[in-house]
Structures are given as structure tokens and as C-alpha cells.
């Protein structure tokens, strides 16, 4: 891993560079191709604040972390922790992605389908809930319209008193009403 240092308002001591280099080299275990990794470290002092900003470029991955404290060594450790967390999170995502692909080869729905969990491809699983509306008396379509308007519903299922069939009265998007009268 190539580590480049920049200093702003700081005397670049060899001890500080070596400390940062040994600390940031610990990140190589999270990087696949460490020969292509470039780590840019900017150390800056602004009055009493010690600021460290780090940019890591590995293949198509770009990560940044920044922190500040009153001690440059503490700030380096804090930035290292932030960058380590980002790399670990990225590595876990890759692992999950690969695991998901392997599961899709064995199980077309992936691990979620095997567990019965809805996947993004299939969308959420539809759920049917049953509602007991109690015993209803037969009514005419006009009576059903009045009840539909009073209850402010989108539809009403009722037993038509005229033909003794189950009908559905529904509200259309324009504000009109429609009647479904199946002939079974």
C-alpha cells in the first residue's frame, strides 16, 4: 500500500510519519489488492486542533475519514478506527453479496426465499386478512350506495335484494360508482 503524507502547519517529524505508517498498514488485511491501494494522509494543525484527514483509493473503492482532537497521535488512532470500520463494512457487504450469489445458484430465490422472507425481486409477500362483517340483510343497490357514501368506503359487498346475488358497489376515481353483478 502506497502511503502519501501531506502536512499543513505541522513539523513533519519522522517519528510521527513512522507511527502513522505502522498504524495505517494494519488496514491491509481488509484490502484485497494492497499493491493498488493509495492512502493519502493530511495532517493539519489549526490553533489547538490536530486534524487528520485520510483518503483511501483501492480499485473502484474511495473512502475518506476525518477526525480532530488535541493530540495528533490520538487523532491518527481515531481516523484509523473510522477507516477500519468502513473497510470492514465494505468487506462484509462483499461477502454477503457473494454468499447471496452462491445461494442463488443452489436456490433461485437466494437465502431470503429459503427462509420465507420476501426478496426485493419478488416484492413483498401479499397478506390476506379476513374480516367478519357480521350478518347483513339484503339491500337494493340504492341502499348500498347510501351506506357506501355514509361509511366513506371505496367499495361495499352486499346481497342484492332484487336478484339475491352477491354484488360489489365501488367508487370510481372520477367520483362515479360502479356495480359488479356476477352471473354465476
C-alpha positions in Angstrom: 0.0 0.0 0.0 1.3 3.4 -1.0 1.0 5.9 1.9 1.5 9.6 1.0 1.8 12.2 3.7 0.9 15.9 3.5 1.4 18.4 6.3 -0.2 21.7 6.9 1.1 23.9 9.8 2.9 20.8 11.2 6.6 20.0 11.5 6.7 16.6 9.8 8.8 14.5 12.2 10.0 11.1 11.2 8.5 9.6 14.4 5.1 10.9 13.5 5.3 9.6 9.9 6.5 6.2 11.2 3.8 6.0 13.8 1.1 6.8 11.2 2.6 4.4 8.6 2.7 1.4 11.1 -0.9 2.2 12.2 -2.3 2.5 8.7 -0.5 -0.6 7.4 -2.9 -2.6 9.6 -5.6 -1.8 7.1 -4.0 -4.1 4.5 -5.9 -7.1 5.9 -9.2 -5.5 4.7 -7.8 -4.8 1.2 -7.7 -7.5 -1.5 -5.1 -5.9 -3.8 -2.9 -3.8 -1.5 -0.5 -3.1 -4.3 -3.1 -0.9 -6.0 -4.1 0.9 -2.8 -3.2 4.5 -2.3 -3.6 6.2 1.1 -3.3 10.0 1.3 -2.9 11.3 4.8 -3.3 15.0 5.5 -2.2 16.2 8.9 -3.1 19.7 9.9 -2.8 21.9 13.0 -5.4 24.7 13.4 -4.6 26.5 16.7 -5.2 23.8 19.3 -6.9 21.3 17.0 -5.0 18.5 15.5 -6.8 17.4 12.3 -6.1 14.2 10.3 -7.9 13.6 7.0 -7.4 10.3 5.2 -8.4 9.3 1.7 -8.1 5.6 0.6 -8.3 4.6 -3.0 -8.5 0.9 -3.9 -9.6 -0.1 -7.4 -13.2 1.3 -7.6 -13.5 2.0 -3.8 -13.0 5.5 -2.5 -13.1 6.0 1.3 -12.5 9.1 3.4 -12.3 9.7 7.2 -11.5 12.7 9.2 -11.2 13.5 12.9 -9.7 16.0 15.2 -8.5 16.2 18.8 -5.9 18.0 20.9 -3.3 15.2 20.3 -2.1 14.2 16.8 -1.4 10.6 17.8 -4.9 10.2 19.3 -6.4 11.7 16.1 -4.5 9.2 14.0 -5.9 6.4 16.0 -9.5 7.8 15.8 -9.2 8.1 12.0 -7.8 4.6 11.8 -10.8 3.3 13.7 -13.2 5.1 11.4 -11.5 3.8 8.2 -11.2 0.3 9.6 -15.0 0.3 10.3 -15.7 1.5 6.7 -13.4 -1.2 5.2 -14.9 -3.9 7.5 -18.5 -2.8 6.5 -17.5 -2.9 2.8 -15.8 -6.3 3.2 -18.9 -7.7 4.9 -21.1 -6.3 2.1 -19.0 -8.1 -0.5 -19.1 -11.3 1.5 -22.9 -11.1 1.8 -23.1 -10.3 -1.9 -21.0 -13.3 -2.9 -22.9 -15.5 -0.4 -26.2 -14.4 -1.9 -24.9 -15.2 -5.4 -23.8 -18.7 -4.3 -27.2 -19.3 -2.7 -29.0 -18.2 -5.9 -27.1 -20.8 -7.8 -28.4 -23.5 -5.4 -31.7 -21.9 -4.6 -33.2 -19.5 -7.2 -34.7 -17.2 -4.6 -31.5 -16.8 -2.6 -31.2 -17.1 1.2 -34.3 -15.0 1.8 -36.5 -17.2 -0.3 -35.3 -20.3 1.5 -36.2 -18.6 4.8 -39.5 -17.5 3.6 -38.5 -13.8 3.7 -39.7 -11.7 0.8 -36.9 -10.6 -1.6 -36.6 -7.3 -3.5 -37.1 -9.1 -6.8 -40.4 -10.7 -5.9 -41.7 -7.8 -3.9 -43.4 -8.1 -0.5 -45.5 -11.2 0.0 -49.2 -10.4 -0.2 -51.1 -11.0 3.1 -54.8 -11.9 3.2 -56.6 -10.8 6.3 -60.2 -11.9 6.9 -62.7 -9.5 8.3 -66.0 -10.6 9.7 -68.7 -8.2 8.7 -71.4 -10.0 10.6 -74.8 -10.9 9.2 -76.1 -8.4 6.7 -79.6 -8.0 5.4 -80.3 -8.0 1.7 -80.4 -4.4 0.2 -81.0 -2.7 -3.1 -78.2 -1.1 -5.0 -79.6 2.4 -4.0 -79.5 1.4 -0.3 -75.9 0.1 -0.7 -74.9 3.4 -2.3 -76.2 5.4 0.7 -74.3 3.1 3.1 -71.1 3.3 0.9 -71.3 7.1 1.0 -72.0 7.3 4.7 -69.2 4.9 5.6 -66.8 6.7 3.3 -65.6 3.4 1.9 -64.1 2.6 -1.5 -66.3 -0.5 -2.0 -69.1 -2.4 -0.4 -70.0 -6.1 -0.9 -73.7 -6.7 -0.3 -76.5 -9.2 -1.1 -78.7 -7.7 -3.8 -82.4 -7.9 -2.7 -83.6 -7.6 -6.3 -81.8 -10.7 -7.7 -80.5 -12.4 -4.5 -76.8 -12.4 -5.7 -73.7 -11.0 -4.1 -72.8 -7.7 -5.7 -70.0 -5.2 -5.3 -70.6 -1.5 -5.4 -67.3 0.5 -5.8 -66.2 4.1 -6.0 -64.5 5.1 -9.3 -61.6 7.5 -9.5 -63.8 10.2 -11.1 -66.3 10.1 -8.2 -68.8 7.9 -10.0 -69.9 4.5 -8.7 -69.7 1.1 -10.4 -71.7 -2.1 -9.7 -70.4 -5.6 -10.2 -73.1 -8.1 -10.6 -71.6 -11.6 -11.3 -73.9 -14.0 -13.1 -73.0 -17.4 -11.9 
